[in-house]
Amino acid sequence: MSSYRTFAGSMLLGLAAAGLAHAQAPAPAAANTDPHQWLEEVLGDKPLAWVKQHNAVTVKELEGQPGFSALQARLKTILNSKERIPYVSKEGEFYYNFWRDAQHVRGIWRRTTLAQYQLAEPSWETVIDLDQLAAGENENWVWGGASCLYPKGERCLISLSRGGGDAKVVREYDVAKRAFVDGGFTLPEAKGSASWIDQDTLFVSTDFGPGSMTSSGYPRIIKQWQRGTPLAQATTLYEAKADDLSAGAYKDFTPGHEHQFIERQIDFYSGETFLRDGANLKKVPKPDDATVFTVRDQLIITLRSDWKVNGKTYLQGSLLATDFKAFMQGKQDLEVLYAPTATSSLDNVTATKSAILVTTLDKVKNRLTELRHVNGKWQRRAVDAPKLGTLAVSALDPVDSDQYFLTVTDFLNPTTLYLATAQSDKRTKIKSLPAYYDAAPYKVEQFESTSKDGTKVPYFAIMGKKTKFDGSNPTVLYGYGGFEVSLKPSYSGTTGVAWLEKGGVYVLANIRGGGEFGPRWHQAALKENRQRAYDDFISVAQDLIKRKVTSPRHLGIMGGSNGGLLTGAVLVQRPDLFNAVVSQVPLLDMRRYNKLLAGASWMGEYGDPDVPEQWAYISKYSPYQNVFKDKKYPRVLFTTSTRDDRVHPGHARKMVAKMEEQGHDVLYWENTEGGHAGAANNDQQALMWALTYTFLLEQLK
């Protein structure tokens, strides 16, 4: 595995819980006292009629604003631009990319060679045309990814979702024949995963029927499936508990170091890893909240909490290494590859053939270090990379190559992709985004606010160089603050065109709950301490007002998913600070969130509302329970997706219905496709962002 997040991390960030097919009726409740609960019926005729009516009102108002059509057209041009960077992954000898543009609305999966990829205009071979496939099969297919057989990549497991949800169909594809394999591996639509063991064998975790899914809706059973046999006859390898989060499996294909692993995810932040040796499973002796993966003969460990071993304490947020074979035999000889400081944290880990590339954050700016294990010793050197902005590393082939792609981005400079090699600071520029807007008139400042408990909270502000601090600047404050996700500088043509060029100030807040300063920053806002994230966000708003960057009349907030909960909570707590709120695919009813789709999987983050002691603190910030008729709120735009099978659209629907019932002025837009991303293609994204920024301009100018 090339990233320290491994299976569990990617699954938790990318998958959700029960499939949409299981979520069309509201979850049962002991006593239904919520008059708006009928809106939880995702595909019901009455709720969809309600959605259609609200969409019409929102679209009519916002599309009627001056400049809307021009903005939408310009955003569509940016999103469909052929000058976007076509990021690739290596499968066999080829480099694959999934691409959408105006001619390929659903997209094409295509490939090229490394030599071609380095040209300004590579020659691409189309492997799958999703528009043609969807039309030919009369299905609303949205691309869900591909997993190809190592080392040649001649067979791939293709994931496709209907409308963009997390539930996917998996089908085996023959790349040479450009066709799905007749009688090949096929999984029906479900949450879960399939991965290769060899050409004729898969690990499979899926919905095997009643009792096979956890209470969070993830698969809990891992099976080995042999080619030519029915899925029902697959051999069970492992069963997680019903109240666990999930279970999954993968294989490390590194020659000479092939290993098979099964992972039990107990909750969002703890789990067990097992080494499979024939019929035996041997537990890797790590802390439950630590993450592990192998790099050749080494086991790499990241710590979410302090770990005391043989009288020595290793600090949370540290990166450790040890000989894997010896470790499994009980020898705990650990070496610290990285230890956090007060201002720095581990961001990511990527392996090449002979090196490990460690990306860290220092005051929310990336640094890159190269580590090599030579003659039993770790050697390190700082990679000469840009000191401002964000660095992302992707190995071309961690088994056979020391080459890697380095992506460099910040707020004002177009994202650039380089080809680099371990043990060298030389790199070749491969691709770069065009300048979608003229960045010369703008600047980036990094400030700090002081939260309610005295914690210093950093934030970035992007504004015109001639911006006057007179309180009159339309300002959007964006935040997330959850799940150890770091918000880092990045280039956005959408933000530049739709907001900066309109005279707006864009602010990115690095509040607690995120991962900007490692596990401690995240854990500081877990469960009973959730209010700290909201206090941090409020402190940034107050600091912007204090500095006279803006004022409540001109300040708006925006966030999605957990960030939608953030904006909802702050909306009801401090409505006096803002004049516009955008809440995207949000959680809002925290009384029932654990009963809706993926909600139960997030109780490690928020707590369990069915436990009275935990509901006592959740109830204080849950937006749906804390919006009242006699309060004056800023205008809100709620957006979501019918096909979001991760965060239930009922959250946003019910909040709008309740606020309207109380007489508040709200707008609502629900895309009928798109999953948790909110949009299934570039045209839908252009519409979504045009509606969003038009609303903000209307409210804050």
Secondary structure, DSSP 8 states (H G I E B T S, - for coil): --STTHHHHHHHHH--SS-GGG-SS----SS---TTGGGG-TT-HHHHHHHHHHHHHHHHHHHTSTTHHHHHHHHHHHHT-TTS----EEETTEEEEEE--SS-SS-EEEEE-HHHHTSSS---EEEEEHHHHHHHHT--EEEEEEEE-TTT--EEEEEEEETT-S-EEEEEEETTTTEE-TT--EEEEES-EEEEEETTEEEEES--STT-B-TTSSB-EEEEEETTS-GGG-EEEEE--TTS-EEEEEEE--TT--EEEEEEEEETTEEEEEEEETTEEEE--S-TT-EEEEETTEEEEE-SS-EEETTEEE-TT-EEEEEHHHHHTT----EEEE---SSEEEEEEEE-SS-EEEEEEESS-EEEEEEEEETTEEEEEE----SSSEEEEEES-TTT--EEEEEEE-SSS--EEEEEETT---EEEEEE---SS--TTEEEEEEEEE-TTS-EEEEEEEEETT---SS---EEEE----TT--------HHHHHHTGGGT-EEEEE--TTSSTT-HHHHHTTSGGGTHHHHHHHHHHHHHHHHTTS--GGGEEEEEETHHHHHHHHHHHH-GGG-SEEEEES----TTTGGGSGGGGGGHHHH--TTSHHHHHHHHHH-GGGS--TTS---EEEEEEETT-SSS-THHHHHHHHHHHHTT--EEEEEESS-GGGT-SSHHHHHHHHHHHHHHHHHHH-
